[in-house]
Amino acid sequence: MSMHLTVLGRVDTTAPALNIPLVGGFVRTGFPSPADDYLEAELDLVSHLVQHPSATYFLRAKGTSMEGDGIYDNDLLVVDRSIEPKPGHIVIMSVDGELTCKKYGKMGNRPYLFASNPNFKPIPLTGRDCEVWGVVTHNIHSLAPGFAV
C-alpha cells in the first residue's frame, strides 16, 4: 500500500499549555509589504491543532502515495478518532491488517481508498477486513533542512 505509518503517541491532556507568540496580521506570499510589528496574542499549538484530546494521536507518515495532498515522507500527522470519515477525508485505516493513509471515497456506491499520487491504484474496500483508525486533521512538515518534526 506504500504509505507506512508509525504511531508516535497520544496527546498528553495533563501537559501545561506552551504559549508561543502569534504576530498580528498576515504575511503575503506574493510581493513583500511592510510587516505588522505587534503581538496579537499567544497561541497554544496543541489546543489549536487538537479538538478532541482524548481521541487524538500522532503518526509519522512514510512513503510517497499522498504527496498530491501535501503529505510527504516523515511528516507528522494529527489524527482524530472521533470524526466520522466522509468521502474526501484523508483517513488512517487498517486494511487486511496493514495501516495506510489514503483519501476515503467511493466509485459508484462502493467504498475505496485513493492515493493522491497517480502512480498508485485505488484500493477497493469491499470484501476486505477494514478498520478506520481516524481522520487526519492536520499535517506538519518541516520546510527547513535538518529540522525534523
SEKESE-456579 format. One line per 8 residues: their letters; for each residue x, y, z of N, C-alpha, C. Coordinates in Angstrom, 1 decimal, always signed. Example, Ala and Ser with C-alpha at 12.3 -4.5 7.8 and 13.67 -1.06 7.14 Angstrom:
2
as> +13.2 -5.7 +7.8 +12.3 -4.5 +7.8 +13.2 -3.3 +7.8 ~ +12.8 -2.2 +7.1 +13.7 -1.1 +7.1 +12.9 +0.0 +7.9
This chain:
149
msmhltvl> +0.8 -1.2 +0.0 +0.0 +0.0 +0.0 +0.9 +1.3 +0.0 ~ +2.1 +1.1 +0.3 +3.2 +2.1 +0.1 +3.1 +3.4 +0.9 ~ +2.3 +3.5 +1.9 +2.3 +4.6 +2.9 +2.4 +3.9 +4.2 ~ +3.6 +3.7 +4.8 +3.8 +3.1 +6.1 +3.6 +4.2 +7.1 ~ +3.1 +3.8 +8.3 +2.9 +4.7 +9.4 +3.5 +4.2 +10.7 ~ +3.9 +5.2 +11.5 +4.5 +4.8 +12.8 +3.7 +5.6 +13.8 ~ +3.0 +4.9 +14.7 +2.2 +5.6 +15.8 +3.2 +6.2 +16.8 ~ +3.1 +7.5 +17.0 +4.0 +8.2 +17.9 +3.5 +8.3 +19.3
grvdttap> +2.2 +8.4 +19.4 +1.6 +8.5 +20.8 +0.4 +9.4 +20.8 ~ -0.2 +9.5 +22.0 -1.4 +10.2 +22.2 -1.1 +11.6 +22.7 ~ -2.1 +12.4 +22.7 -2.0 +13.8 +23.2 -2.0 +13.7 +24.7 ~ -1.0 +14.4 +25.3 -0.9 +14.4 +26.8 -1.9 +15.5 +27.3 ~ -3.0 +15.1 +27.8 -4.0 +16.1 +28.3 -3.6 +16.7 +29.6 ~ -2.6 +16.2 +30.3 -2.2 +16.8 +31.5 -1.0 +17.8 +31.4 ~ -0.5 +17.9 +30.2 +0.7 +18.8 +30.0 +0.2 +20.2 +30.0 ~ +1.1 +21.1 +30.6 +0.7 +22.5 +30.6 +0.8 +23.1 +29.2
alniplvg> +0.0 +24.1 +28.9 +0.0 +24.8 +27.6 +1.3 +25.4 +27.4 ~ +1.8 +25.4 +26.1 +3.0 +26.0 +25.7 +2.6 +27.2 +24.8 ~ +2.5 +28.4 +25.3 +2.1 +29.5 +24.5 +3.2 +30.1 +23.8 ~ +3.0 +30.3 +22.5 +4.0 +30.8 +21.6 +3.5 +32.1 +21.0 ~ +4.3 +33.2 +20.8 +3.7 +34.4 +20.3 +3.1 +34.3 +18.9 ~ +2.0 +34.9 +18.8 +1.3 +35.0 +17.5 +1.3 +36.4 +17.0 ~ +2.1 +36.7 +15.9 +2.2 +38.0 +15.4 +0.9 +38.4 +14.7 ~ +0.4 +39.6 +14.9 -0.8 +40.1 +14.3 -0.6 +40.3 +12.8
gfvrtgfp> -1.7 +40.2 +12.1 -1.7 +40.4 +10.6 -1.4 +39.2 +9.9 ~ -1.1 +39.3 +8.6 -0.8 +38.2 +7.8 +0.5 +38.4 +7.1 ~ +1.1 +37.4 +6.5 +2.3 +37.6 +5.7 +2.0 +37.2 +4.3 ~ +2.3 +38.1 +3.4 +2.0 +37.9 +2.0 +3.0 +36.8 +1.4 ~ +2.4 +36.0 +0.5 +3.3 +35.1 -0.2 +3.7 +35.5 -1.6 ~ +3.2 +36.7 -1.9 +3.5 +37.3 -3.2 +4.5 +38.4 -3.1 ~ +4.2 +39.6 -3.3 +5.1 +40.8 -3.2 +5.2 +41.2 -1.8 ~ +6.5 +41.6 -1.3 +6.7 +42.0 +0.0 +5.9 +43.2 +0.4
spaddyle> +5.5 +43.3 +1.7 +4.8 +44.5 +2.2 +5.3 +44.8 +3.6 ~ +5.1 +46.0 +4.1 +5.6 +46.2 +5.5 +4.9 +45.3 +6.5 ~ +5.7 +44.8 +7.4 +5.1 +43.8 +8.4 +4.4 +44.6 +9.5 ~ +3.4 +43.9 +10.0 +2.7 +44.4 +11.2 +3.6 +44.1 +12.4 ~ +4.0 +45.2 +13.1 +5.0 +45.0 +14.2 +4.3 +44.9 +15.6 ~ +3.3 +44.1 +15.8 +2.7 +43.9 +17.1 +2.4 +42.5 +17.3 ~ +2.4 +42.2 +18.6 +2.0 +40.8 +19.0 +0.5 +40.8 +19.2 ~ -0.2 +39.9 +18.5 -1.6 +39.8 +18.6 -2.1 +39.0 +19.8
aeldlvsh> -1.4 +37.9 +20.1 -1.8 +37.1 +21.2 -0.8 +36.0 +21.4 ~ -1.1 +35.1 +22.3 -0.2 +33.9 +22.4 -1.1 +32.7 +21.9 ~ -0.4 +31.7 +21.3 -1.1 +30.6 +20.7 -0.5 +29.3 +21.3 ~ -1.4 +28.4 +21.8 -1.0 +27.1 +22.2 -1.3 +26.2 +21.0 ~ -0.2 +25.7 +20.4 -0.4 +24.9 +19.2 -1.2 +23.6 +19.4 ~ -1.0 +23.0 +20.5 -1.8 +21.8 +20.8 -3.3 +22.1 +20.8 ~ -3.7 +23.1 +21.5 -5.1 +23.4 +21.5 -5.6 +23.9 +20.2 ~ -4.7 +24.5 +19.4 -5.1 +24.9 +18.0 -5.2 +23.7 +17.1
lvqhpsat> -4.4 +22.7 +17.2 -4.4 +21.6 +16.3 -5.3 +20.4 +16.8 ~ -5.6 +20.4 +18.1 -6.3 +19.2 +18.6 -7.7 +19.6 +19.2 ~ -8.8 +19.2 +18.6 -10.1 +19.5 +19.1 -10.6 +18.5 +20.1 ~ -10.2 +17.2 +20.0 -10.7 +16.2 +20.9 -9.4 +15.4 +21.5 ~ -8.8 +16.0 +22.5 -7.6 +15.4 +23.0 -7.6 +13.9 +23.3 ~ -8.7 +13.4 +23.9 -8.8 +12.0 +24.3 -8.9 +11.1 +23.1 ~ -9.3 +11.7 +21.9 -9.5 +10.9 +20.7 -8.4 +11.1 +19.7 ~ -7.4 +11.9 +20.1 -6.4 +12.3 +19.1 -5.0 +11.7 +19.4
yflrakgt> -4.3 +11.3 +18.3 -3.0 +10.8 +18.4 -2.2 +11.2 +17.2 ~ -0.9 +11.0 +17.3 +0.1 +11.5 +16.2 +0.7 +10.3 +15.5 ~ +0.9 +10.4 +14.2 +1.5 +9.4 +13.4 +2.6 +10.0 +12.6 ~ +3.6 +9.2 +12.2 +4.6 +9.6 +11.3 +4.3 +8.9 +10.0 ~ +4.3 +9.7 +8.9 +4.0 +9.1 +7.6 +5.3 +8.6 +6.9 ~ +5.2 +7.6 +6.2 +6.3 +7.1 +5.4 +5.8 +6.7 +4.0 ~ +6.4 +7.2 +3.0 +6.1 +6.9 +1.6 +5.7 +8.1 +0.8 ~ +5.3 +7.9 -0.4 +5.0 +8.9 -1.4 +3.6 +9.0 -2.0
smegdgiy> +2.8 +8.1 -1.5 +1.4 +7.9 -2.1 +0.5 +9.1 -1.9 ~ +0.8 +10.0 -0.9 -0.1 +11.1 -0.6 +0.5 +12.4 -0.8 ~ +1.6 +12.5 -1.6 +2.2 +13.8 -1.9 +1.3 +14.8 -2.6 ~ +0.4 +14.3 -3.4 -0.6 +15.3 -4.0 -1.4 +16.0 -3.1 ~ -1.6 +15.5 -1.9 -2.3 +16.2 -0.8 -1.4 +16.9 +0.2 ~ -0.1 +17.0 -0.1 +0.9 +17.6 +0.7 +1.4 +16.8 +1.9 ~ +1.2 +15.5 +1.9 +1.7 +14.6 +2.9 +2.9 +13.9 +2.3 ~ +4.1 +14.3 +2.9 +5.4 +13.8 +2.5 +6.0 +12.8 +3.5
dndllvvd> +7.0 +12.1 +3.0 +7.7 +11.1 +3.8 +8.2 +11.8 +5.1 ~ +7.9 +11.2 +6.2 +8.4 +11.7 +7.5 +7.5 +12.8 +8.1 ~ +6.4 +13.2 +7.5 +5.5 +14.2 +8.0 +4.9 +13.7 +9.3 ~ +4.5 +14.6 +10.1 +3.8 +14.3 +11.4 +2.3 +14.5 +11.1 ~ +1.5 +13.5 +11.3 +0.0 +13.6 +11.1 -0.7 +13.7 +12.4 ~ -1.7 +14.6 +12.5 -2.6 +14.6 +13.7 -3.8 +13.9 +13.3 ~ -4.2 +12.9 +14.0 -5.3 +12.0 +13.7 -6.4 +12.1 +14.8 ~ -7.7 +12.3 +14.4 -8.8 +12.3 +15.4 -9.7 +11.1 +15.1
rsiepkpg> -9.7 +10.2 +16.1 -10.6 +9.0 +16.0 -12.1 +9.3 +16.2 ~ -12.4 +10.5 +16.7 -13.8 +10.8 +17.0 -14.6 +11.3 +15.7 ~ -13.9 +11.6 +14.7 -14.5 +12.1 +13.5 -15.0 +11.0 +12.6 ~ -16.2 +11.0 +12.2 -16.8 +10.0 +11.2 -16.3 +10.3 +9.8 ~ -15.5 +9.4 +9.2 -15.0 +9.6 +7.9 -16.1 +9.8 +6.8 ~ -15.9 +10.8 +6.0 -16.7 +11.1 +4.9 -15.9 +11.1 +3.6 ~ -16.5 +10.9 +2.5 -15.8 +11.0 +1.2 -15.0 +12.3 +1.1 ~ -13.8 +12.2 +0.7 -12.9 +13.3 +0.7 -12.0 +13.5 +1.9
hivimsvd> -12.3 +12.9 +3.0 -11.4 +12.9 +4.2 -10.2 +12.0 +3.9 ~ -9.1 +12.5 +4.4 -7.9 +11.6 +4.5 -8.0 +10.8 +5.8 ~ -7.9 +9.5 +5.7 -8.1 +8.6 +6.8 -6.9 +7.8 +7.1 ~ -6.8 +7.3 +8.3 -5.9 +6.2 +8.6 -6.8 +5.0 +8.8 ~ -6.4 +4.0 +8.0 -7.2 +2.8 +8.0 -6.4 +1.5 +8.0 ~ -6.8 +0.5 +8.7 -6.2 -0.8 +8.7 -7.0 -1.6 +7.6 ~ -6.2 -2.0 +6.6 -6.8 -2.8 +5.5 -6.1 -4.2 +5.5 ~ -6.8 -5.2 +5.8 -6.2 -6.5 +5.9 -5.0 -6.5 +6.8
geltckky> -5.1 -5.8 +7.9 -4.1 -5.8 +9.0 -2.9 -4.9 +8.7 ~ -3.0 -4.1 +7.6 -1.9 -3.2 +7.3 -2.4 -1.7 +7.4 ~ -1.7 -0.9 +8.2 -2.1 +0.5 +8.3 -1.8 +1.3 +7.0 ~ -2.7 +2.2 +6.6 -2.4 +3.0 +5.4 -3.0 +4.4 +5.6 ~ -2.5 +5.4 +5.0 -3.1 +6.7 +4.9 -3.5 +7.0 +3.5 ~ -4.8 +7.2 +3.3 -5.3 +7.5 +2.0 -6.6 +8.3 +2.1 ~ -7.1 +8.8 +0.9 -8.3 +9.6 +0.9 -9.5 +8.6 +0.7 ~ -10.4 +8.8 +1.6 -11.6 +7.9 +1.5 -12.6 +8.4 +0.5
gkmgnrpy> -13.1 +7.5 -0.3 -14.1 +7.9 -1.3 -14.9 +6.8 -1.9 ~ -15.7 +7.0 -2.9 -16.5 +6.0 -3.5 -16.4 +6.0 -5.0 ~ -16.4 +4.8 -5.6 -16.6 +4.7 -7.0 -18.0 +4.0 -7.2 ~ -18.9 +4.7 -7.8 -20.3 +4.2 -7.8 -20.7 +4.3 -6.4 ~ -21.2 +3.1 -5.8 -21.6 +3.1 -4.4 -20.7 +2.2 -3.6 ~ -19.5 +1.9 -4.1 -18.6 +1.1 -3.4 -17.4 +1.9 -2.8 ~ -17.1 +1.6 -1.5 -16.0 +2.4 -0.9 -14.6 +2.0 -1.4 ~ -13.8 +3.0 -1.5 -12.4 +2.9 -1.9 -11.5 +3.8 -1.1
lfasnpnf> -10.2 +3.5 -1.1 -9.2 +4.4 -0.7 -8.4 +4.9 -1.9 ~ -8.1 +6.1 -1.9 -7.4 +6.7 -3.1 -6.1 +7.4 -2.7 ~ -5.0 +7.1 -3.4 -3.8 +7.8 -3.2 -3.9 +9.1 -4.0 ~ -3.1 +10.1 -3.6 -3.1 +11.3 -4.3 -1.9 +11.4 -5.3 ~ -1.2 +10.3 -5.4 -0.1 +10.2 -6.3 -0.6 +9.2 -7.4 ~ -0.6 +9.7 -8.7 -1.2 +8.9 -9.8 -0.4 +7.6 -10.0 ~ +0.7 +7.3 -9.4 +1.4 +6.1 -9.6 +0.8 +4.9 -8.7 ~ -0.2 +5.2 -7.9 -0.8 +4.2 -7.0 -2.3 +4.0 -7.4
kpipltgr> -2.7 +2.8 -7.5 -4.0 +2.4 -7.8 -5.0 +2.6 -6.6 ~ -6.3 +2.9 -6.9 -7.3 +2.9 -5.8 -7.3 +1.5 -5.1 ~ -7.7 +1.5 -3.9 -7.8 +0.3 -3.1 -9.3 +0.0 -2.8 ~ -9.9 -1.0 -3.4 -11.3 -1.3 -3.1 -11.4 -1.9 -1.7 ~ -12.4 -1.5 -0.9 -12.6 -1.9 +0.5 -13.6 -3.1 +0.6 ~ -14.4 -3.3 -0.4 -15.5 -4.3 -0.3 -14.8 -5.7 -0.2 ~ -15.2 -6.4 +0.8 -14.8 -7.8 +1.0 -13.4 -7.9 +1.7 ~ -12.9 -6.8 +2.2 -11.7 -6.8 +2.9 -11.9 -6.5 +4.4
dcevwgvv> -11.0 -6.9 +5.2 -11.0 -6.6 +6.7 -10.5 -5.2 +6.9 ~ -11.4 -4.2 +7.2 -11.1 -2.8 +7.3 -11.5 -2.3 +8.7 ~ -10.6 -1.4 +9.2 -11.0 -0.7 +10.4 -10.4 +0.7 +10.3 ~ -11.3 +1.7 +10.5 -10.9 +3.1 +10.5 -10.2 +3.4 +11.8 ~ -9.0 +4.0 +11.7 -8.2 +4.5 +12.9 -8.4 +5.9 +13.1 ~ -9.0 +6.7 +12.2 -9.2 +8.1 +12.4 -9.1 +8.9 +11.1 ~ -9.4 +10.2 +11.3 -9.4 +11.1 +10.2 -8.2 +12.0 +10.4 ~ -7.3 +12.2 +9.4 -6.2 +13.1 +9.5 -6.7 +14.6 +9.5
thnihsla> -6.5 +15.3 +10.6 -7.0 +16.7 +10.7 -5.9 +17.7 +10.3 ~ -4.6 +17.4 +10.6 -3.5 +18.3 +10.3 -2.3 +17.5 +9.9 ~ -1.5 +18.1 +9.1 -0.2 +17.6 +8.7 +0.9 +18.6 +9.0 ~ +1.9 +18.2 +9.6 +3.0 +19.1 +10.0 +4.3 +18.5 +9.3 ~ +4.9 +19.4 +8.5 +6.2 +19.0 +7.9 +7.2 +20.2 +7.9 ~ +8.4 +19.8 +8.0 +9.5 +20.8 +8.1 +9.8 +21.4 +6.7 ~ +10.0 +22.7 +6.7 +10.4 +23.3 +5.4 +11.9 +23.6 +5.5 ~ +12.5 +23.6 +6.7 +14.0 +23.9 +6.8 +14.7 +22.6 +6.8
pgfav> +15.8 +22.4 +6.0 +16.6 +21.2 +6.0 +17.2 +21.0 +7.4 ~ +17.1 +19.7 +7.8 +17.7 +19.3 +9.1 +16.8 +19.5 +10.3 ~ +15.6 +20.1 +10.1 +14.6 +20.2 +11.2 +13.6 +19.2 +11.0 ~ +13.6 +18.2 +11.9 +12.6 +17.1 +11.9 +11.4 +17.6 +12.8 ~ +10.2 +17.2 +12.4 +9.1 +17.5 +13.3 +8.7 +16.2 +14.0
